[in-house]
């Protein structure tokens, strides 16, 4: 009987150790800020970026605008403000504009080269869609994808992403579904990354670890 109890104690000790290791590792991952958006629509179209309603985006909520979305007849564009940049394709032959680069989930953002602003006939910005001489063009046209960004917070560079719905072909408009950024300066982040685990998961894991620890003491 003592051998059985001892074996159970060793098993519980191993499980407890494993859980505590997971808890410690998980605690170090809680550096991503994630925010979902519910942008209102007008007649089924997203309001964001309409000429009468440019959308100012403050990534970290510190009162400073990091990006401005604006839309109109020429296209739907994002304009990085001072200290901010977007991931964009180099200026090409299609209307000589630079287009926002759509990313798939899991693509690393900090390893790509961010650019500041590009000339696009109207202002310094990076186009997401365009309806100029060549019709409905732009790399984000008809897509729901991630846009890699960087911005400055307290003089430090932070990487993040914007999750954009630009499936309104021909409307030169889009919708901001979510954003995320890492609170650690210059830290790596991938498109689609979210905080993991959640606070509740951490609390649950620590509760299980505490129960196992007490249970082990009773068995011992």
N, C-alpha and C positions, 0 to 999 in steps of 0.2 A: 504494500500500500504506500509506504514511504517513497519507493522508487517511482510509482505512478505520480504521486504528488510532486516529487522533485522534477519529473519530466514535464509535467504541466507548468510548473514554475518556470522552467527553462524556456518552454514555448512562449509563455506569456511575456517573459523578459525579452525574447527575440522580437516578438511582435511590437512590444512597447518601444524598443530601440528603433525599429524600422519606422514606426509612426512618428517618433520624435525627429528622426532624420528628415522625413518628408515634411514635417511641420517647419523645421528650420529652413529647408530649401524653399518651401512655398513662401515663407515670410519674405525672402529676398526677391520674390517676383512681383511684389505688390507695388511696382513703381509706375505702372501705366494708368493714366487718366483716360477714361472712356466716357463719351457723352453722346446720347442719341438725340435726334431732333425730330420735331413734328412741325414742319414748315407749312403754313396754311396755303390753300390754293384758291384760285379765282377762276370760276367756270371750268374747273378741272385742271387748270394749268398752275404750276408752282409759282408762287409770288417772288421767290428768291431771284434777285438780279434784274427784275423788270426795270426799264429805264426810269420810271417814276419811283422806284423803290430799290436802289442799290443795297446790297446786303453786306454789312460790315461784320467780319468774323474776328472775334477775340479768342484766340486758341486757349489761353490759360486764365481768362477772366480777370486780368489785372487792370482792365480799363483802357488798354491800348489795342487799336485795330491792327491785326496782323495781315489780313487779306480782305479784299473787297470783290464781291461778285457783281457783275453787271451784264445786262443783256440788252439787245436791241436788234435792229434790222441786220447789221453786219455780222453779229455773232454773240456767243455767250462766253465770257472771259473771266479770268480771275487775275486780280492785280495785287501782287505782293507789296506790302508796305516796307518801310525802313527796317532792315534787319531780318526780313523774311525772304524766302525763295521757294520756288516750286520745281518739281521735276518735269522738264519739258523736252520735247524733241527739238533738235536744232532747226533753225529756220530753213524752210524748204521752198520748193518751187510753187506750191499751191498758194497763190496770193501772197507769197513771201511772208507767211506768218509762222509763228512758233506755237505748237500745239501741246497742251497738257498731256502728259504720258500716262495712260491708264495702266494700272498694275493689278495683277491677280493676287489673291490671298496667299500669303507666305513669301512674297518677294521682299527681299531685304531693301530697306530704303536708305539707310545711312551709307551704304556702299555705292549708291548711284550718285551721279554728279548733279547737284541742284543748280539751277540757274536763277538769276534775278528776274529781270523783266525784258521782254522783247518788243520791238516795234511792230505794231500790227495795224497800221494805217490810222488808228484813232488815238491810241494812248499806249503807254508801256504796260503790257499785260501778256498773259499766256492764254491763248484761246483754247476752249474746251470743244466748242463747235463753231462752225462758220457757215454763212450762207452768202457768199460773195460771187465772184465771177464763175466759180466752178460748181455751184450748187451747194447742197448740204454736205459739207466736208468737216474734217476735224476728227482726231483719233478717238474722242469720247462720244461721237455721234451714235445714238442708238444703244448706248452701253450703260450698265450699272457696274462701276469699277472704283478702284481706289486711286487716289492721287497723293503721291508722296510730297511732303512739305518739310520745311524747317523754319524755325522762327527763333527770335532772341528773347530770353527771359533773364532779367538781372545780368545782362551782358554775356550770358552763356547761350550757346547754341543747343537747341533741342529738336529732335526729329519726331515726326508724326505722320498721320495720314488723314485724308478726308474721304469719306465714303459717299460717292455721288451717283445720283440717278439722272442720267442725261439721255433717257430713252424717248424724249419728246422730239422726234425727228422733225425738222423744219420749223420748230417753235423757237429755237435759240434760247432755250431756258433749261433749267435743271433743278434738282432738289438735293439739298444736303441731308443725308440720312444719319450720319454719325461722324465723329472725329475721335482721334486718340493721339496721345503723345506721351513720351517717357519723361518723368520728372528728373531723371539723371542727365546732366549735361553731356552731350555728345554720345549718349548711349544708343546702342543698336536697337532698331525696332523693325518689325516686318509688317507688311500690309495685312490688316485683319486681326492684329494682336489685340487682345482684351485682357483686363486684369484677371489674374488666375493665381490661386483660387479666390473665391469671394470671401468676404469677412465671415459669413455664416459657415462656409466650409471649414475655415480655419478654426472657428469656435467649436464646431462639431468634432473635428479631428483632435483638438486639444482635450475635449471632454472625454473622448474614447481613450486617449492616452492616460488621462488622470484615473479613469475607472480601472483600466488594466493595472496601473501602478498600485492602487489600493487593493485590488483583487489579488495581486501577486503577494502583497504583504500578508494578507490573511492566509493564503495558502502556505507561505513560508513559515 
